[in-house]
Amino acid sequence: METSSYRWVIVAAGGLLGCMAIGAMFSLPVFLVPISKDTGWSVTGVSTAMTIGFLALAFGSIVWGNLSDRFGARPVVLFGSVLLAASLGLASQATSLIQFQLVFGLFVGAATAAIFAPMMACVTGWFETHRSLAVSLVSAGMGMAPMTMSPLAAWLVSGNDWRTSMQIIAALAAAVMIPTALLIRRAPALDQAPAPDGAQPPMSVRQAVRTPQFIILLLTNFFCCATHSGPIFHTVGYAVSCGIPLIAAVTIYSVEGLAGLGGRVAFGFLGDRFGAKRVLVLGLLAQAFGALAYAFVRDLGAFYAVAALFGFIYAGVMPLYAVLARENFPLRMMGTIIGGTAMAGSLGMATGPLAGGLLYDHFASYTWLYFGAWGLGLGAFLISLTFKPFAKEQRQRIFGEASAA
């Protein structure tokens, strides 16, 4: 198959792998009550496995990303696929809470990290045109997880015990992900001819991660994810506090998720048309005010409207970090760069649930959560404005190009 055609196979494989990995990890909320009832473990104790998973996802991202730079995306993603299936199977056999927390949290989180950064880095290397759209489509595949894997988990656990249900998901992950991982190929851009004699020594990864450009990407992604993590986690609770029935309040997430799929594709087109940085900066500003809008809604219709807007924006901006990284750093270190930004984003996501809970406990209101998210969003916007592409001389060193005559 020609390179121009096979690159879309890479996109499809990335979307499918991401959907399965993210979906398997986020099946835990579906299993939460059945696990607690069956084992007697506290809901808080079982939920802690998810917190551990987020931390493993954060710190695993940069490790797996670096390994994919060294050995290629295929072996890393293949190992992650095997590890995910095995971890789910082992977690289903856990006989103590601490065992479950470590197996599900540490290993499932680490396995999920082995999919995200390497696949994003791989996809960016296959595209010189339509790069924003390609990365956004992979992200859209990952965004399908709540609408595919979560309902599947709910259907399985409605007719089976949680251990059997988790084993079925483990088997499905192995059956789908392992063959799909074998489709991953090395990006042709990595096979380009070496720089001619007289070229400057390329910048090392150690030097690259100390540049202002990389640090700004990390800070922007941290504040961006901290902006939407609180509203994502607490909006159902906020809607219930406004008098909306729980069953109806949960549907706000569905609206947000569906809008997010459209946002990923739309922002991908916009990034290709107007540039990733410009679209990202404007998207971050819009995200800040989208979060703030929640503070002024009370009825279900208004919640739906804000959820559609907010989901469209925050999901749309997320893939652009990988595009911006690819435009400013060479492909040979892309796994490390994207893994680093993913780590910062995961840490940002971890702040929202805790901060929102503390604010609600102190003020007995969710209002300050959304004002706080607005402030964080403005911070992300202002930080992103400081991002400046490398000067020509710096690019020559980073990419190992020949010195200017």
SULRA-V343801 format. One record per pair of residues at least 12 apart in sequence whose C-alpha atoms are under 10 Angstrom apart, sorted by the first residue. I is the first residue (numbers start at 1). J is the second residue. If there is no record, write none. Layout:
BEGIN
{{I/J} {I/J}}
END
This chain:
BEGIN
{{3/126} {3/127} {3/187} {3/188} {4/126} {4/127} {6/126} {6/183} {6/184} {6/185} {7/122} {7/123} {7/124} {7/125} {7/126} {7/127} {7/134} {7/184} {7/185} {7/187} {7/188} {8/123} {8/126} {8/127} {8/134} {8/137} {9/180} {9/183} {9/184} {9/185} {10/119} {10/122} {10/123} {10/126} {10/134} {10/138} {10/180} {10/181} {10/183} {10/184} {10/185} {10/186} {10/187} {11/119} {11/120} {11/122} {11/123} {11/124} {11/126} {11/133} {11/134} {11/135} {11/136} {11/137} {11/138} {11/139} {11/141} {11/184} {12/134} {12/137} {12/138} {12/141} {12/180} {13/119} {13/123} {13/138} {13/141} {13/177} {13/179} {13/180} {13/181} {13/182} {13/183} {13/184} {14/77} {14/115} {14/116} {14/118} {14/119} {14/120} {14/122} {14/123} {14/134} {14/135} {14/137} {14/138} {14/139} {14/141} {14/142} {14/180} {14/181} {14/183} {14/184} {15/116} {15/119} {15/120} {15/134} {15/135} {15/136} {15/137} {15/138} {15/139} {15/140} {15/141} {15/142} {15/143} {15/144} {15/145} {16/138} {16/139} {16/140} {16/141} {16/142} {16/144} {16/145} {16/176} {16/177} {16/180} {16/181} {17/77} {17/81} {17/112} {17/115} {17/116} {17/119} {17/138} {17/141} {17/142} {17/173} {17/176} {17/177} {17/178} {17/180} {17/181} {18/112} {18/113} {18/115} {18/116} {18/119} {18/120} {18/138} {18/139} {18/140} {18/141} {18/142} {18/143} {18/144} {18/145} {18/177} {19/138} {19/139} {19/140} {19/141} {19/142} {19/143} {19/144} {19/145} {19/146} {19/147} {19/148} {19/149} {19/177} {20/81} {20/84} {20/112} {20/115} {20/141} {20/142} {20/144} {20/145} {20/148} {20/149} {20/169} {20/172} {20/173} {20/174} {20/176} {20/177} {21/80} {21/81} {21/84} {21/85} {21/108} {21/109} {21/111} {21/112} {21/113} {21/114} {21/115} {21/116} {21/142} {21/145} {21/149} {21/173} {21/177} {22/108} {22/109} {22/111} {22/112} {22/113} {22/115} {22/116} {22/141} {22/142} {22/143} {22/144} {22/145} {22/146} {22/149} {22/150} {23/112} {23/142} {23/143} {23/144} {23/145} {23/146} {23/147} {23/148} {23/149} {23/150} {23/151} {23/152} {23/153} {23/169} {23/173} {24/84} {24/85} {24/88} {24/108} {24/109} {24/112} {24/145} {24/146} {24/149} {24/150} {24/153} {24/166} {24/169} {24/170} {24/172} {24/173} {25/50} {25/53} {25/54} {25/84} {25/88} {25/104} {25/105} {25/108} {25/109} {25/111} {25/112} {25/145} {25/149} {25/150} {26/50} {26/53} {26/145} {26/146} {26/149} {26/150} {26/153} {27/145} {27/146} {27/149} {27/150} {27/151} {27/152} {27/153} {27/154} {27/166} {27/169} {28/46} {28/47} {28/49} {28/50} {28/104} {28/105} {28/150} {28/153} {28/166} {29/46} {29/47} {29/50} {29/150} {29/153} {29/154} {30/150} {30/151} {30/152} {30/153} {30/154} {30/155} {30/157} {30/162} {31/46} {31/150} {31/153} {31/154} {31/156} {31/157} {31/161} {31/162} {31/163} {31/165} {31/166} {32/44} {32/45} {32/46} {32/47} {32/162} {33/46} {33/162} {34/157} {34/158} {34/161} {34/162} {34/163} {35/92} {35/161} {35/162} {35/163} {36/97} {38/161} {38/162} {38/163} {39/95} {39/96} {39/97} {40/97} {41/96} {41/97} {41/98} {42/97} {45/97} {45/98} {45/100} {45/101} {46/97} {46/98} {46/100} {46/101} {46/104} {46/105} {47/101} {47/105} {48/97} {48/98} {48/100} {48/101} {48/102} {48/105} {49/97} {49/98} {49/99} {49/100} {49/101} {49/102} {49/103} {49/104} {49/105} {49/106} {49/108} {49/109} {50/101} {50/104} {50/105} {50/106} {50/108} {50/109} {51/101} {51/105} {51/106} {51/109} {51/350} {52/101} {52/102} {52/103} {52/104} {52/105} {52/106} {52/107} {52/108} {52/109} {52/110} {53/101} {53/102} {53/103} {53/104} {53/105} {53/106} {53/107} {53/108} {53/109} {53/110} {53/111} {53/112} {53/113} {54/105} {54/106} {54/108} {54/109} {54/110} {54/112} {54/113} {54/343} {54/346} {54/347} {54/349} {54/350} {55/105} {55/106} {55/109} {55/110} {55/343} {55/346} {55/347} {55/350} {56/105} {56/106} {56/107} {56/108} {56/109} {56/110} {56/111} {56/112} {56/113} {56/343} {56/346} {57/105} {57/106} {57/107} {57/108} {57/109} {57/110} {57/111} {57/112} {57/113} {57/114} {57/116} {57/339} {57/342} {57/343} {57/346} {57/347} {58/109} {58/110} {58/113} {58/339} {58/340} {58/341} {58/342} {58/343} {58/344} {58/345} {58/346} {58/347} {58/348} {58/349} {58/350} {59/109} {59/110} {59/113} {59/339} {59/340} {59/342} {59/343} {59/344} {59/346} {59/347} {60/106} {60/107} {60/109} {60/110} {60/111} {60/112} {60/113} {60/114} {60/117} {60/339} {60/340} {60/342} {60/343} {61/109} {61/110} {61/111} {61/112} {61/113} {61/114} {61/115} {61/116} {61/117} {61/118} {61/335} {61/336} {61/337} {61/338} {61/339} {61/340} {61/341} {61/342} {61/343} {61/344} {61/346} {62/113} {62/114} {62/117} {62/118} {62/335} {62/336} {62/337} {62/338} {62/339} {62/340} {62/341} {62/342} {62/343} {62/344} {63/110} {63/113} {63/114} {63/117} {63/335} {63/336} {63/339} {63/340} {63/343} {64/76} {64/77} {64/80} {64/110} {64/111} {64/113} {64/114} {64/115} {64/116} {64/117} {64/118} {64/335} {64/336} {64/339} {65/113} {65/114} {65/115} {65/116} {65/117} {65/118} {65/119} {65/120} {65/121} {65/333} {65/334} {65/335} {65/336} {65/337} {65/338} {65/339} {65/340} {65/342} {66/117} {66/118} {66/205} {66/332} {66/333} {66/334} {66/335} {66/336} {66/337} {66/338} {66/339} {66/340} {67/114} {67/118} {67/333} {67/335} {67/336} {68/114} {68/117} {68/118} {68/119} {68/121} {68/122} {68/332} {68/333} {68/334} {68/335} {68/336} {68/339} {69/118} {69/121} {69/122} {69/331} {69/332} {69/333} {69/334} {69/335} {69/336} {69/337} {70/332} {70/333} {70/335} {70/336} {71/186} {72/118} {72/121} {72/122} {72/184} {72/185} {72/186} {72/187} {72/332} {72/335} {73/114} {73/115} {73/117} {73/118} {73/119} {73/120} {73/121} {73/122} {73/123} {73/181} {73/184} {73/185} {73/186} {73/187} {73/335} {74/115} {74/118} {74/119} {74/122} {74/180} {74/181} {74/182} {74/183} {74/184} {74/185} {74/186} {75/114} {75/118} {75/181} {75/182} {75/184} {76/111} {76/114} {76/115} {76/118} {76/119} {76/181} {77/111} {77/112} {77/113} {77/114} {77/115} {77/116} {77/117} {77/118} {77/119} {77/177} {77/178} {77/180} {77/181} {77/182} {77/184} {78/111} {78/114} {78/115} {78/177} {78/178} {78/179} {78/180} {78/181} {78/182} {78/183} {78/184} {79/111} {79/114} {79/115} {79/178} {79/181} {80/107} {80/108} {80/110} {80/111} {80/112} {80/113} {80/114} {80/115} {80/116} {80/177} {80/178} {80/181} {81/108} {81/111} {81/112} {81/114} {81/115} {81/173} {81/174} {81/175} {81/176} {81/177} {81/178} {81/179} {81/180} {81/181} {82/111} {82/170} {82/173} {82/174} {82/175} {82/177} {82/178} {82/181} {83/107} {83/108} {83/110} {83/111} {83/112} {83/114} {83/174} {84/104} {84/107} {84/108} {84/109} {84/110} {84/111} {84/112} {84/114} {84/115} {84/170} {84/173} {84/174} {84/177} {85/108} {85/111} {85/166} {85/167} {85/168} {85/169} {85/170} {85/171} {85/172} {85/173} {85/174} {85/175} {85/177} {85/178} {86/103} {86/107} {86/108} {86/111} {86/167} {86/170} {86/171} {86/173} {86/174} {87/102} {87/103} {87/104} {87/105} {87/106} {87/107} {87/108} {87/109} {87/110} {87/111} {87/167} {87/170} {88/100} {88/103} {88/104} {88/107} {88/108} {88/163} {88/166} {88/167} {88/168} {88/169} {88/170} {88/171} {88/173} {89/103} {89/104} {89/163} {89/164} {89/166} {89/167} {89/168} {89/169} {89/170} {89/171} {90/103} {90/104} {90/107} {90/163} {90/166} {90/167} {90/170} {91/103} {91/104} {91/105} {91/107} {91/108} {91/163} {91/166} {91/167} {91/170} {92/104} {92/162} {92/163} {92/164} {92/165} {92/166} {92/167} {92/170} {93/163} {93/164} {93/166} {93/167} {94/163} {113/339} {113/342} {113/343} {114/339} {115/181} {116/138} {116/139} {116/142} {116/335} {116/338} {116/339} {116/342} {117/322} {117/334} {117/335} {117/336} {117/337} {117/338} {117/339} {117/340} {117/341} {117/342} {117/343} {118/334} {118/335} {118/336} {118/338} {118/339} {119/135} {119/138} {119/181} {119/184} {119/335} {119/338} {120/134} {120/135} {120/136} {120/138} {120/139} {120/319} {120/322} {120/323} {120/326} {120/334} {120/335} {120/338} {120/339} {121/135} {121/187} {121/322} {121/323} {121/325} {121/326} {121/331} {121/332} {121/333} {121/334} {121/335} {121/336} {121/337} {121/338} {121/339} {122/135} {122/184} {122/185} {122/186} {122/187} {122/331} {122/334} {122/335} {123/135} {123/138} {123/184} {123/185} {123/186} {123/187} {123/322} {123/323} {124/187} {124/189} {124/322} {124/323} {124/325} {124/326} {124/327} {124/331} {124/334} {125/186} {125/187} {125/188} {125/189} {125/190} {125/326} {125/330} {125/331} {125/332} {125/334} {126/185} {126/186} {126/187} {126/188} {126/189} {126/190} {126/331} {127/187} {127/188} {127/189} {128/189} {128/326} {128/327} {129/272} {130/268} {130/269} {130/271} {130/272} {130/273} {131/268} {131/269} {131/271} {131/272} {131/276} {131/320} {131/322} {131/323} {131/326} {131/327} {132/264} {132/265} {132/266} {132/267} {132/268} {132/269} {132/270} {132/271} {132/272} {132/273} {132/275} {132/276} {132/319} {132/320} {132/321} {132/322} {132/323} {132/324} {133/264} {133/265} {133/266} {133/267} {133/268} {133/269} {133/270} {133/271} {133/272} {133/319} {133/320} {133/323} {134/265} {134/268} {134/269} {134/272} {134/319} {134/323} {135/264} {135/265} {135/268} {135/318} {135/319} {135/320} {135/321} {135/322} {135/323} {136/261} {136/262} {136/263} {136/264} {136/265} {136/266} {136/267} {136/268} {136/269} {136/271} {136/315} {136/316} {136/317} {136/318} {136/319} {136/320} {136/322} {136/323} {137/261} {137/264} {137/265} {137/266} {137/268} {137/319} {138/264} {138/265} {138/319} {139/260} {139/261} {139/264} {139/265} {139/315} {139/316} {139/318} {139/319} {140/260} {140/261} {140/262} {140/263} {140/264} {140/265} {140/315} {140/316} {140/319} {141/261} {141/264} {142/261} {143/257} {143/258} {143/260} {143/261} {143/264} {143/315} {144/257} {144/258} {144/260} {144/261} {145/257} {146/253} {146/254} {146/257} {146/258} {147/254} {147/257} {147/258} {149/169} {152/165} {152/169} {153/165} {153/166} {153/168} {153/169} {156/168} {156/169} {187/331} {189/330} {189/331} {189/332} {190/330} {190/331} {190/332} {194/400} {194/401} {195/399} {195/400} {195/401} {195/402} {196/400} {196/401} {196/402} {196/403} {197/401} {197/402} {197/403} {198/400} {198/401} {198/402} {198/403} {198/404} {199/396} {199/397} {199/399} {199/400} {199/401} {199/402} {199/403} {199/404} {200/393} {200/394} {200/396} {200/397} {200/398} {200/399} {200/400} {200/401} {200/402} {200/403} {200/404} {201/396} {201/397} {201/398} {201/399} {201/400} {201/401} {201/402} {201/403} {202/330} {202/394} {202/395} {202/396} {202/397} {202/398} {202/399} {202/400} {202/401} {203/329} {203/330} {203/394} {203/395} {203/396} {203/397} {203/398} {203/399} {203/400} {204/333} {204/397} {204/398} {204/399} {205/329} {205/330} {205/332} {205/333} {205/334} {205/336} {205/337} {205/398} {207/398} {208/329} {208/330} {208/333} {208/336} {208/337} {208/398} {209/333} {209/336} {209/337} {209/340} {211/390} {212/386} {212/387} {212/388} {212/389} {212/390} {213/325} {213/328} {213/329} {213/384} {213/386} {213/387} {213/388} {213/389} {213/390} {214/325} {214/328} {214/329} {214/337} {214/338} {214/340} {214/341} {214/387} {215/340} {215/341} {215/387} {216/341} {216/380} {216/383} {216/384} {216/385} {216/386} {216/387} {216/388} {217/321} {217/322} {217/324} {217/325} {217/337} {217/338} {217/340} {217/341} {217/344} {217/345} {217/380} {217/383} {217/384} {217/386} {217/387} {218/321} {218/337} {218/338} {218/340} {218/341} {218/342} {218/343} {218/344} {218/345} {219/341} {219/344} {219/345} {219/348} {219/379} {219/380} {219/383} {219/384} {220/281} {220/284} {220/321} {220/341} {220/344} {220/345} {220/348} {220/376} {220/377} {220/379} {220/380} {220/381} {220/382} {220/383} {220/384} {220/385} {220/386} {220/387} {221/284} {221/317} {221/318} {221/321} {221/340} {221/341} {221/342} {221/343} {221/344} {221/345} {221/346} {221/347} {221/348} {221/349} {221/380} {221/383} {221/384} {222/341} {222/342} {222/343} {222/344} {222/345} {222/346} {222/347} {222/348} {222/349} {222/350} {222/351} {222/376} {222/380} {223/284} {223/344} {223/345} {223/347} {223/348} {223/349} {223/351} {223/373} {223/375} {223/376} {223/377} {223/378} {223/379} {223/380} {223/381} {223/383} {224/284} {224/285} {224/287} {224/288} {224/314} {224/317} {224/318} {224/344} {224/345} {224/348} {224/349} {224/373} {224/376} {224/377} {224/378} {224/379} {224/380} {224/381} {224/384} {225/314} {225/318} {225/342} {225/344} {225/345} {225/346} {225/347} {225/348} {225/349} {225/350} {225/351} {225/352} {225/373} {225/376} {225/377} {225/380} {226/344} {226/345} {226/346} {226/347} {226/348} {226/349} {226/350} {226/351} {226/352} {226/353} {226/355} {226/372} {226/373} {226/376} {226/377} {226/380} {227/284} {227/287} {227/288} {227/291} {227/292} {227/314} {227/348} {227/349} {227/351} {227/352} {227/369} {227/370} {227/371} {227/372} {227/373} {227/374} {227/375} {227/376} {227/377} {227/378} {227/379} {227/380} {228/287} {228/288} {228/290} {228/291} {228/310} {228/311} {228/314} {228/315} {228/348} {228/349} {228/352} {228/370} {228/373} {228/374} {228/376} {228/377} {229/345} {229/346} {229/348} {229/349} {229/350} {229/351} {229/352} {229/353} {229/354} {229/355} {229/356} {229/373} {230/291} {230/348} {230/349} {230/350} {230/351} {230/352} {230/353} {230/354} {230/355} {230/356} {230/357} {230/369} {230/370} {230/372} {230/373} {231/290} {231/291} {231/292} {231/294} {231/307} {231/310} {231/352} {231/353} {231/356} {231/366} {231/369} {231/370} {231/373} {232/252} {232/253} {232/256} {232/291} {232/307} {232/310} {232/311} {232/349} {232/352} {232/353} {233/253} {233/349} {233/352} {233/353} {233/354} {233/356} {233/357} {234/352} {234/353} {234/356} {234/357} {234/360} {234/366} {234/369} {234/370} {235/249} {235/250} {235/252} {235/253} {235/294} {235/303} {235/307} {235/366} {235/369} {235/370} {236/248} {236/249} {236/250} {236/251} {236/252} {236/253} {236/303} {237/249} {237/250} {237/366} {238/294} {238/295} {238/297} {238/298} {238/360} {238/365} {238/366} {238/367} {239/252} {239/294} {239/297} {239/298} {239/299} {239/300} {239/303} {239/366} {240/298} {241/298} {241/365} {241/366} {242/297} {242/298} {242/299} {242/300} {243/298} {243/299} {243/300} {244/298} {244/299} {244/300} {245/300} {248/300} {249/300} {249/303} {249/304} {251/300} {251/303} {251/304} {252/300} {252/301} {252/303} {252/304} {252/305} {252/306} {252/307} {252/308} {253/304} {253/307} {253/308} {253/311} {254/304} {254/307} {254/308} {254/311} {255/303} {255/304} {255/305} {255/306} {255/307} {255/308} {255/309} {255/310} {255/311} {255/312} {256/303} {256/304} {256/305} {256/306} {256/307} {256/308} {256/309} {256/310} {256/311} {256/312} {256/313} {256/314} {256/315} {257/307} {257/308} {257/310} {257/311} {257/312} {257/315} {258/307} {258/308} {258/311} {258/312} {259/307} {259/308} {259/309} {259/310} {259/311} {259/312} {259/313} {259/314} {259/315} {259/316} {260/307} {260/308} {260/309} {260/310} {260/311} {260/312} {260/313} {260/314} {260/315} {260/316} {260/317} {261/311} {261/312} {261/315} {261/316} {262/308} {262/311} {262/312} {262/313} {262/315} {262/316} {263/308} {263/309} {263/310} {263/311} {263/312} {263/313} {263/314} {263/315} {263/316} {263/317} {263/318} {264/311} {264/312} {264/313} {264/314} {264/315} {264/316} {264/317} {264/318} {264/319} {264/320} {265/312} {265/315} {265/316} {265/319} {266/312} {266/313} {266/316} {266/317} {267/279} {267/280} {267/283} {267/312} {267/313} {267/315} {267/316} {267/317} {267/318} {267/319} {267/320} {268/316} {268/317} {268/319} {268/320} {268/323} {270/316} {271/316} {271/317} {271/319} {271/320} {271/323} {271/324} {272/323} {275/320} {275/323} {275/324} {276/317} {276/319} {276/320} {276/321} {276/322} {276/323} {276/324} {276/325} {276/327} {277/320} {277/321} {277/323} {277/324} {277/327} {277/384} {277/385} {277/387} {277/388} {277/389} {278/384} {278/385} {279/316} {279/317} {279/320} {280/313} {280/316} {280/317} {280/318} {280/319} {280/320} {280/321} {280/324} {280/381} {280/384} {280/385} {281/317} {281/380} {281/381} {281/382} {281/383} {281/384} {281/385} {281/387} {282/313} {282/317} {282/381} {282/384} {282/385} {283/312} {283/313} {283/314} {283/315} {283/316} {283/317} {283/318} {283/381} {284/313} {284/314} {284/316} {284/317} {284/318} {284/377} {284/378} {284/379} {284/380} {284/381} {284/382} {284/384} {285/313} {285/374} {285/377} {285/378} {285/379} {285/380} {285/381} {285/382} {285/384} {286/309} {286/310} {286/313} {286/314} {286/374} {286/377} {286/378} {286/381} {287/309} {287/310} {287/311} {287/312} {287/313} {287/314} {287/315} {287/316} {287/317} {287/373} {287/374} {287/377} {287/378} {287/380} {287/381} {288/310} {288/313} {288/314} {288/370} {288/371} {288/372} {288/373} {288/374} {288/375} {288/376} {288/377} {288/378} {288/379} {288/380} {288/381} {289/310} {289/370} {289/371} {289/373} {289/374} {289/375} {289/377} {289/378} {290/306} {290/307} {290/308} {290/309} {290/310} {290/311} {290/312} {290/313} {290/314} {290/370} {290/373} {290/374} {290/377} {291/306} {291/307} {291/309} {291/310} {291/311} {291/314} {291/369} {291/370} {291/371} {291/372} {291/373} {291/374} {291/375} {291/376} {291/377} {292/306} {292/310} {292/367} {292/368} {292/369} {292/370} {292/371} {292/372} {292/373} {292/374} {292/375} {292/377} {293/305} {293/306} {293/307} {293/309} {293/310} {293/370} {293/371} {293/374} {294/306} {294/307} {294/310} {294/366} {294/367} {294/369} {294/370} {294/371} {295/366} {295/367} {295/368} {295/369} {295/370} {295/371} {296/367} {296/370} {318/342} {318/345} {321/337} {321/338} {321/341} {321/342} {322/334} {322/335} {322/337} {322/338} {322/339} {322/341} {322/342} {323/338} {324/338} {324/389} {325/337} {325/338} {325/341} {326/338} {327/389} {327/390} {328/388} {328/389} {328/390} {328/395} {328/398} {328/399} {329/389} {329/390} {329/395} {329/398} {329/399} {330/395} {330/398} {330/399} {330/400} {331/399} {332/399} {352/369} {352/372} {352/373} {353/369} {355/369} {355/372} {356/368} {356/369} {356/370} {356/372} {356/373} {357/369} {359/372} {392/404}}
END
